[in-house]
């Protein structure tokens, strides 16, 4: 079922629903943003019906279970939530007392879902494309900028032809002025998607460059501009984006590239260790366990 048709489906089926199911339908139509992050049990309590009634309601709409209905609601709203709305939602399901456990469990679920969704074949194709690229551009704006910088830092130690594109003295498009079909652009973006990242991928596409998207869904606007899409789940009903699963995918990408360049990495880090020691980049301990 298309997400855009979900609310219409509820309205059409409403007259044929049972009394309890109508209460659920009315709640979702009015408070779909909150219902999207409620368990079947919690939704039942909020409406005043049993958990089994909620499950039957999902089945009545054509879903195989409540989780499928919940997923459809989340897909429908995740790009529309403002930061204020995210704060309100996080207050509903994560309290100050259970914040640590709630967030860690959510991140664990994101990694588990990513492991199931990501295409190993696509992952290998992305690695191959990086080795065939004349130059690699990486763009991730807003909250994704940390991911872009992390990926760029490590890839540049291995490949030497990596540029992280970001806001600065020159415009983003000026930084990519000489992009060609020999290059690869990696775009990183999660809800709410940064418009400029999408525009950059379109620009790269128009120049014939190979485009890689690291995003949360094949329905993402980044995916529509990409030759290869790596899916990493980032669901978090909060004002803070969950970037644990995307970072894990990026780690895997760095390691996969590094494994093909073992000798080069060994030489690079041997040289770096000498530089770090000479200039005291990292703290060291002497034999008496004192920092030097």
N, C-alpha and C positions, 0 to 999 in steps of 0.2 A: 504493500500500500504506500502511495506517495504521501510524504509528510504533509504536503499542502492540502491534501484531501481529507486528512484525519478529522478535523473539526466539522467539516461538512458531513462526513460519514456519521458522526455522533448525532448531528442534528436530524439527518434522514432517518436513522434507526430509532430515534428517541420515542416515538409513539408506541413502538412494539416492545419496549423494554419493560422489565418488571419494576415494581415500585422502588425497590432498593437500588436497582441499576439506574433508574432515573435520577436518584439522588447523587450517584457517582457522576453521571453525565453532566448534571447541572454544576457540580463542583468543578469538574475539569474545564467546562466551558468558561467558567468565571475565573478559575485559579489554576490554569494549566501550567503556569510557570512554577508554582509550588508543587503541584501534583507530580510533575516530571521527576522530582527527586525524593518522592515518598515511596516507601515499601508498600506492598499490597496491604499489610497489616495496619500501617500507619494511616493510609488513605481510608481504610475501612473505619478506623476509630474516628477520624476527622469528619466522616460523613454520617456515621452511626449505623454501619452495616458490618457484616462479617467479612473476614478475609476471603472466604470462598466465594462470596457474592462479587467481590472485586475481580477475582480470577474469571468467574463466569462472564462478567461484563467484558473483559478483554477478549474472551472467546467469541462473544456475540458480535464484536467489531471485526472479527476475522483474524485475530492474532492467536498464535499457538499457546500463548501464556502471557501473564502480566508483564514479565521482563521485556517482551517484544513491544508491548504497548508503551511502557515506560521509555524504552529506547527511541521510539517514534516521537514521543513528546519532547525528549531531550534534543533530538536532531532538529526538531521544528523551532525550538526557542534559543538554542545556544548562541546563535549569531546575533540575536536581538537583545540579549540581556545587557543592560547598562551595569556599570560597576556598583551603583547603589542597589540595584535589584540583586546582584550577586551577593552583596553583603547581607541583605535580608534573607536570602535563601540559605546562606551558610549558617545564619543564626537559628534556622529551623531544624537543621539536622546535625550541626556540630556545635556543641556547647564548650565553654571554656574548660570544663572538667574533662571532657573526652576529646579535646582537640588533637592531642598527640596521637592517640589510638585511631581516631576517625580519619585523620589525614594519611597516616601510614597505611592503614587498610585500604584506603581509596587508591593510593599510589601503587600498592601491590596489585590491586585489581587492574589498574591501567597497564602495568607491565604484563600481567597474565593475558589480558585481552590483546595486547600488541603482539605477543608471541604467537597467538592464534591467527591474527589478521594479516601480518606482514608476509609478503611474498619473498621466499628465499631466492627464486629465480630472478626477480627484479633486483634484489639486493646485489646479487652477483653481477648483473648487467651494469648496475651503477658503479661498482668497483672497477669493472673493465673500462667503462667510459672515462673514468678519472685518469687512468693510465694512458688513454689515447688522446687526452686533451692537450692542446697547446697551452691554454691557460684556464684556470678554474676560478670562477667568481662565486662568492658566497654572499647571500643577502638574507638577513633576518632582522626585522625592525621591531620597535616597541619591546615587549617582554621576550621576544625571540632573539633579540640582539646578543644576549648572553650565550645562547646556543651557537650563533653564527661565529662569535669571537672564539669560543672554545674549539669548534671544528676547524676554524681557520688557523689557529695557533698550532695545533698538532699536525694538520695536513701540510702546513708550510715547512715543518721540520723534516717531513718525509719527501715531499715532491718539489718544493722550491718554486712552484709556479702558481701560487694561490693568493688571491686578493679578496679581502673582506670588504664589501661595499657598504658604506654607512654614511649617515649625514655628517657633513663636515664643511670645510672651506669650499670645496667644489661640489656641484650638484651630483646626485647619484648617477644620472645618465652620462654626465661628463666623465665619470670614473670608468664607464663602460664604453667609451667612444669607439674603441677599436675592436670591439667584440665581433667575432666571425663564426663561420660554421665549424671551425676547428676547435672552438672553445666549449666549455661546459659551465652552466650556471646552476647553482644549488640554491633553491629558495626555501626558506623555513618560515612557516606561519601556522598559527592556531587561532581558534576563535577568541576574541574578535579579530578577524583577519585585517592586517594593515593594507590599505589600498595601494600604497606605493610599491609594496612587494609584488602584488599582482601585476601592476603596470610594468615593472622591471622584467618579469617573466614573459609578458607579452612582447616587450621590446626585444628580448633575447630570441624569442621564437621568430620574430620578423626578420632577424639577422641570420637565421639558420643555425643558431647555436643549439646544442643539446641541453635540454632543461630537465633538472631533477627537482622534485618537490618532496620535502619532508613535512608532512601535515597529518591531520587527524582522520581524513576520510577521502574516498574517491569522489565524493560530492563536493569537496573543498574547492573554492575558486582557484587555488594554486594547482590542484590536480588537473583541472581542465586545460592548463597551459603547459603541462609537463609531458615529456616523453617517458619518464619513469617516476613513479610515486611510491615513496616509502611511508607506510601507515604507522603512526604512533598515537595511541589513545591518550587524550589529555583531559578527560572529563573531571571537572571539579566545580561544584556549585559554590564558588567562593570568589572573592575579589582578587585572589592570587591564583594565577594559572598553574596547573600541575604540569611541570616540564620533566618529571622524572623519567617517564617512558621515552619521550623524544631524546633525552640525553643518553639513555641506554642504547638506543638505536645509533646515535652519533658515535658513541664509544665503540660499538661493534664495527661501524664503518671505518673508523680510524685504525682499529686493530687489524681489520681485514686488509686494508691498504698496507699497513706496516709489515704484515707477515710476508708480503711479496717483496719487501725491500729490507730484509733483515740485515744484510751487510752494511747498507747505507745508514740504517738507523744506528747500528753499533758504532760506526765511525763518527756519526753526528753527536751521539751522546758521550762518547769518549772525549771529543773535543770540548763539548759543553761542560763536562765535569771539571776539566782543567781550568776553564774560564770561571766557572762558579767558585771553585776553590781559590783561585788567584784573587778574585775580587770580592770574596766573602758574601756571595749571594745568599747562601743558606747557612744556618747556624750549625756548628760542628762541636763535638765533645772531645776533650783530650783524654788521656789514659786515666786521669784522676776524676773523670766524669764532670769536668768543668767545661762550660761553654767557651769556645774560642772564636 
